[in-house]
Amino acid sequence: MQPLKFKPIFMERIWGGDALKTKYGFNIPYGKKIGELWCISDNRTAVSEVEGGSFDGVKLNELAKQHKNDIYGEGKSYDRFPLLIKIIDANDKLSVQVHPDDDYAYKHENGDLGKTEMWYIIDAKPGAKLVCGLKEGTTKEQFKTLLDEGRLEDCLNEIEINPGDVVYIPSGLVHAIGDGILICEIQQNSDLTYRVYDYNRVDDNGNKRELHIDKALDVIDFNLKSDKIVPEYKKIEGGSIAKVVDSKYFKTDVIVVDSSLNIETNGMFNTLVVIDGECKLSYDNDTIYLKSGESMLVPASINKYAVAGNCKLIRSYI
């Protein structure tokens, strides 16, 4: 099986903008606020469709059932492809929110998965901020009081971020993306979000978005905080690599390619997102070209591949 490229899936969001067009050249609908590009998805909300190659037009869920040993490796299996890969354009602030863990989601969301995720900051305006947890000592009762009074921002832990930073967001962590930020998001295959506070925004029809306060209060870990990770790159032949996340849900590396470097899959599928630059991916006797903003799924059956060019990649695997 060859590496797989997928057709982009665009999601309109109240806080979206046009960065996917201006930075990456995607042909997004005119006048639409596109907040998310779903690069690789086998989610109930949307399933990726292969673009090009011998599986052109085949959906990822069908492909994974028919060729699970190729994609996942011998003896490995998942109900659905386990990762959801996105690029998020936060032209405006996202809601203050939290995600459940697997146990809570299974019990309360029809057997769905919980959601742990990570963010790679592709771009950010000067002084851009994220919410990552609550201020020290905030209790559930204080949180509820501030929420009722419309002063929730008083207890939110904000951090300033720069392009190239990484943030790990485990389930149970209150978080929010500020305005003027472009992010690559790697997450469990879940679309579960419990909104706590949405700045009293309304959509084009004058309606406020639904909040999920009771469920959010069930799952918030009031002692949990997170901070940015500044990747530490290690020089390797043909470029450099920074291992930034090592969790039970996924592992993620940031790879800078200066000329050409070789990558071994070790029997695991790899997802790749080209954050900057262009490259060609070579395997066996074939080559596929990738430009900035494009993604690829390298099946586990491909033991090794080479990436040549001048680019930065986000590589994730389990």
Number of C-alpha atoms within 10 A of each C-alpha: 14 19 23 23 24 24 19 22 16 21 15 14 18 19 20 23 22 22 22 22 13 10 13 15 12 16 12 16 12 8 8 14 21 25 25 24 21 23 27 31 26 24 19 11 8 14 20 21 24 21 16 13 13 11 16 14 14 15 18 22 18 14 15 19 15 11 13 21 16 21 28 22 18 13 7 11 15 10 9 16 21 19 22 20 23 23 24 25 27 26 22 17 19 23 22 23 23 30 28 27 18 18 13 17 19 14 11 11 14 8 12 19 21 25 23 25 24 21 23 26 22 19 20 20 14 12 10 18 21 22 23 24 27 25 16 13 10 14 15 13 9 13 20 15 13 14 17 10 9 13 14 19 16 12 18 21 19 21 15 14 24 19 17 16 18 24 21 24 23 23 19 25 25 28 26 21 25 24 19 20 25 26 24 25 22 25 24 20 24 24 16 16 18 22 22 22 22 16 14 10 13 12 11 7 6 8 10 13 15 11 17 15 16 10 18 20 17 12 19 20 19 19 14 17 20 19 19 18 16 15 17 12 16 12 11 13 11 16 20 17 20 17 15 21 20 14 13 8 16 18 17 22 19 25 23 26 23 16 14 17 19 16 11 13 16 13 17 22 22 25 25 26 25 21 25 19 16 20 23 16 20 17 17 11 5 9 15 16 13 21 16 18 22 21 26 21 21 27 24 24 21 22 16 16 17 16 25 19 19 17 22 23 25 23 21 23 20 16
